[in-house]
Amino acid sequence: MNTYRVLPDSDYRWQEYRLVPIRLDDRETIRAWRNAQLQVLRQAAPISALDQDAYFVRVVLPLFAQQQPGQLLFSLLHHGELVAYGGLVHISWPDGRAEVSFLADPARATNPATYRADFLAHLRLLGQVAFESLRFHRLFTETYDIRPVHVAILEEAGFRPEGRLRQHVRLAPDTFADSLMHGQLAPDYAASFGTAL
C-alpha cells in the first residue's frame, strides 16, 4: 500500500471502517462509480479506462511523495471492502484548509441508512486526517441542492451552512441547480464527534 509522505499514518480506523490512501487497484471501480453518477460531480463526460489510468499515473501517484500535495485521496473500506472514495482536495497549506470530496458505491448510495453510515464514517475519518494528523483549521464542501440527504448528513457531522450560489451549475440544457456551501472548523469537528484536538 502506498503511503502519503505528509501523513504520519496510512490507516485510519473507526468501528468497522478504514480510510487508507487511494489504492491503484481501485481505479477501475472508481471510474465506473464516477461515470454512473455524473449528475452530482463536477465531471462533464464519462471517463475512459485509458483516461483513468493516465490520470492515476500523471496526477495521483506523484501525490504520495510530495510534502504538500494539492490533494489527498483515500479509499473507504467497510469490513475490508471498498465502499467509497474521496479525500481532501483543493488543499491550501498556508491556510490549513481543504475541500471534502466523497463518492460512494452507487448501490450503497441508494440505501439511505447505508449511505448515512458510510458518509458519516468518511467524515469522521477524514477529520482525523485533516484536524488531528495535519492540524488543519477548516474543511469545506460544495453540494448541489438536488441532494438533501447528503446535505443533512453534512450538517449532522458538524458542517455549517455558509452560502448558496443560485443556479450555479447546469444539470441539463434547461435545468440549473444551486450550489450549497458548508464549512467545518476544527472545534466543530471535535464537538460533533466527541474528540479532543
C-alpha positions as CSV (number, residue, x, y, z in Angstrom):
1,M,0.0,0.0,0.0
2,N,1.3,3.5,-0.8
3,T,1.6,6.0,2.0
4,Y,1.5,9.8,1.8
5,R,4.8,11.3,2.8
6,V,3.0,14.1,4.6
7,L,0.9,11.8,6.8
8,P,2.1,10.1,10.0
9,D,-0.4,7.3,9.5
10,S,-1.6,5.3,6.5
11,D,-4.5,3.6,8.1
12,Y,-7.3,5.4,9.9
13,R,-9.9,3.3,11.6
14,W,-13.3,3.8,13.2
15,Q,-15.7,0.9,14.1
16,E,-15.8,-1.4,11.0
17,Y,-14.4,1.3,8.7
18,R,-10.9,2.0,7.4
19,L,-9.7,5.0,5.5
20,V,-6.5,4.2,3.5
21,P,-4.5,6.1,0.8
22,I,-6.2,5.5,-2.5
23,R,-5.3,2.2,-4.0
24,L,-4.2,1.7,-7.6
25,D,-6.3,-1.4,-7.8
26,D,-9.5,0.6,-7.0
27,R,-9.1,2.9,-10.1
28,E,-11.5,1.0,-12.4
29,T,-14.2,0.7,-9.8
30,I,-13.9,4.4,-9.0
31,R,-14.1,5.2,-12.7
32,A,-17.4,3.2,-13.0
33,W,-18.8,4.9,-10.0
34,R,-17.9,8.4,-11.4
35,N,-19.4,7.6,-14.8
36,A,-22.6,6.3,-13.1
37,Q,-23.1,9.5,-11.0
38,L,-22.2,12.4,-13.3
39,Q,-25.2,14.5,-12.1
40,V,-23.5,15.0,-8.7
41,L,-20.0,15.5,-9.9
42,R,-18.0,18.3,-11.5
43,Q,-17.3,16.0,-14.4
44,A,-18.7,16.8,-17.8
45,A,-18.4,13.5,-19.5
46,P,-17.7,9.8,-18.8
47,I,-14.1,8.9,-18.2
48,S,-12.5,6.1,-20.3
49,A,-10.3,3.4,-18.8
50,L,-7.3,4.9,-20.7
51,D,-8.0,8.3,-19.3
52,Q,-8.4,7.0,-15.8
53,D,-5.1,5.1,-16.0
54,A,-3.3,8.2,-17.3
55,Y,-4.8,10.3,-14.5
56,F,-3.5,7.9,-11.9
57,V,0.0,7.9,-13.4
58,R,0.2,11.6,-14.1
59,V,-1.7,13.0,-11.1
60,V,-2.4,10.6,-8.3
61,L,0.8,8.6,-7.9
62,P,3.1,11.6,-7.6
63,L,1.0,12.9,-4.7
64,F,2.4,10.2,-2.4
65,A,5.9,11.7,-2.5
66,Q,5.0,15.4,-2.2
67,Q,5.5,17.2,1.0
68,Q,2.5,19.5,0.3
69,P,0.3,17.7,-2.3
70,G,-2.7,19.6,-3.7
71,Q,-5.0,16.7,-2.8
72,L,-5.0,13.6,-0.6
73,L,-7.3,10.8,-1.9
74,F,-8.4,7.8,0.0
75,S,-10.3,4.5,-0.3
76,L,-13.0,4.0,2.3
77,L,-13.3,0.3,3.3
78,H,-16.1,-1.4,5.2
79,H,-15.2,-4.8,6.5
80,G,-12.2,-4.7,4.1
81,E,-14.4,-4.0,1.0
82,L,-14.2,-0.7,-1.0
83,V,-17.5,1.2,-0.4
84,A,-16.5,4.8,-1.3
85,Y,-13.6,7.1,-2.0
86,G,-12.8,10.7,-1.6
87,G,-10.5,12.9,0.3
88,L,-9.1,16.4,0.8
89,V,-8.9,18.4,-2.4
90,H,-8.0,21.9,-3.4
91,I,-5.8,22.0,-0.3
92,S,-4.4,25.4,0.8
93,W,-1.5,24.5,3.0
94,P,-0.8,28.1,4.1
95,D,-4.5,28.5,5.2
96,G,-4.8,25.0,6.7
97,R,-7.9,24.2,4.7
98,A,-9.3,21.8,2.1
99,E,-12.4,20.8,0.3
100,V,-14.0,17.5,1.2
101,S,-14.8,15.0,-1.7
102,F,-16.8,11.9,-1.3
103,L,-18.4,9.4,-3.8
104,A,-20.0,6.1,-2.7
105,D,-20.7,2.9,-4.5
106,P,-23.9,3.7,-6.3
107,A,-25.6,0.6,-5.0
108,R,-24.9,1.7,-1.4
109,A,-25.9,5.3,-2.1
110,T,-29.4,4.2,-2.9
111,N,-30.0,2.9,0.6
112,P,-30.4,6.0,2.9
113,A,-29.2,4.2,6.1
114,T,-26.2,2.7,4.4
115,Y,-25.3,6.0,2.7
116,R,-25.6,7.8,6.0
117,A,-23.3,5.3,7.8
118,D,-20.7,5.4,5.0
119,F,-20.7,9.2,4.7
120,L,-20.5,9.8,8.5
121,A,-17.6,7.3,8.8
122,H,-15.8,9.1,5.9
123,L,-16.3,12.5,7.5
124,R,-15.2,11.2,10.9
125,L,-12.0,9.6,9.5
126,L,-11.3,12.4,7.1
127,G,-11.5,14.7,10.1
128,Q,-8.8,12.6,11.8
129,V,-6.6,13.1,8.8
130,A,-7.3,16.9,8.5
131,F,-7.7,18.1,12.0
132,E,-5.7,15.6,14.1
133,S,-2.8,14.5,11.8
134,L,-2.4,17.6,9.6
135,R,-3.7,20.2,12.2
136,F,-5.8,21.9,9.6
137,H,-8.1,24.7,10.6
138,R,-11.0,24.3,8.2
139,L,-12.8,21.9,5.8
140,F,-15.5,23.0,3.3
141,T,-17.9,21.4,0.7
142,E,-19.9,22.4,-2.3
143,T,-23.1,20.3,-2.8
144,Y,-25.8,20.6,-5.4
145,D,-29.2,21.3,-3.8
146,I,-30.6,18.2,-5.5
147,R,-29.0,16.2,-2.7
148,P,-31.0,16.9,0.5
149,V,-29.9,13.6,2.2
150,H,-26.3,14.4,1.6
151,V,-26.7,17.9,3.0
152,A,-28.5,16.6,6.1
153,I,-25.6,14.2,6.8
154,L,-23.0,17.0,6.4
155,E,-24.9,19.1,8.9
156,E,-25.3,16.2,11.3
157,A,-21.5,15.8,11.2
158,G,-21.0,19.5,12.2
159,F,-20.7,21.2,8.8
160,R,-22.5,24.5,8.9
161,P,-24.3,26.2,6.0
162,E,-22.3,29.1,4.7
163,G,-24.0,30.1,1.5
164,R,-26.0,29.3,-1.6
165,L,-24.9,30.0,-5.1
166,R,-28.1,30.3,-7.1
167,Q,-28.4,28.4,-10.3
168,H,-24.7,27.8,-10.2
169,V,-24.5,24.6,-12.2
170,R,-26.2,23.4,-15.4
171,L,-27.5,19.8,-15.0
172,A,-29.4,19.7,-18.3
173,P,-29.9,22.2,-21.2
174,D,-32.8,23.9,-19.3
175,T,-32.1,22.8,-15.7
176,F,-29.9,24.6,-13.2
177,A,-29.1,23.7,-9.6
178,D,-28.0,25.8,-6.7
179,S,-24.7,25.0,-5.0
180,L,-24.8,24.9,-1.2
181,M,-21.6,25.7,0.6
182,H,-20.8,24.2,4.0
183,G,-17.8,24.6,6.3
184,Q,-16.4,22.9,9.4
185,L,-13.8,24.3,11.7
186,A,-11.6,22.1,13.9
187,P,-13.7,22.8,17.0
188,D,-16.9,21.9,15.1
189,Y,-15.4,18.5,14.2
190,A,-14.3,17.9,17.8
191,A,-17.8,18.8,19.2
192,S,-19.7,16.7,16.6
193,F,-17.6,13.6,17.1
194,G,-16.6,14.0,20.7
195,T,-12.9,14.1,20.1
196,A,-10.2,16.1,21.7
197,L,-7.9,18.2,19.5
